[in-house]
Amino acid sequence: MLYLPREEGQGLVEYALILVLVAIVVIVILTVLGGQVSNVFSRITSAMSR
């Protein structure tokens, strides 16, 4: 019998780690720039309501 390594689970774990890292980066960016992003959306909504 030939031994075939199962790498599907390992690949899923790697994708999950990448997803977690991307989520952490997005959260940090939004925390740092949250006020500026909020101001941009406020200006956009006020400009659209005119």
N, C-alpha and C positions, 0 to 999 in steps of 0.2 A: 504494500500500500504506500502511496506517495503522500508525504506530509505537505499540506497546503496551509500556509499561515492565513489566519483570518485578520485582515487589515481594515475591514469595514468599520468596526467599532473605533479603532484608532483614528481613522479619518473623521468620523463624526465628532470625536472628542476635540480634535484639532480645529474643526470648524466652529465648535461651541466656544473654544477658548478665544478664537479670533473675534467671534461675535461679542463676547464679553468685553474684550479689550476695546473694540470699537464703541460699545455702549458706554464704557467708562470714559473714553476720550470725549464723546459727545456730551456726557453729563458734566464733565469738567469745563468744557468750552461754554456750555450754556450757563453754568454757574458763574464763570468769570465774565462773560459778555451778556448776561441775562438782562441787565438794565438797558444796555444799548439796543438789544434785539427788541425789547418791549417798546422802546421809544420809536424804533423804525415802524413796528406794526401800528402803533398809535397814530403816527403821521400818515401811514397808508390809509387807515380807516377814516381819519378825518378828511383826507383829500377825496376819498370816494363818496363821502356823505355830502359833499358840496354840490 
